[in-house]
């Protein structure tokens, strides 16, 4: 596990949720080697709660999904009204 690429996402009195990038050597990686582990553990016992490893395509998909929310994409914005819900039905006049 690479400490410089380890990020605590959430923590409370019971658990910690982290993300960690791996497959980076000398600050260089490629789409085959880059992985992101998302894991949670019990703060009191250190016991793992869950762990999952994402490949490059899954990391990219998550990034693109988060990037659709303007207040995540641009931290200077505090509100967003650019949401559109679709139902799959066509409206006719």
Secondary structure, 3 states (H helix, E strand, C coil): CCHHHEEEEEECCCEEEEEEEECCECCECCCCCCEEEEEEEECCCCCEEEEEEECHHHHHHHHHHHCCCHHHHCCCCCCCCCCCCCCCCCCCC
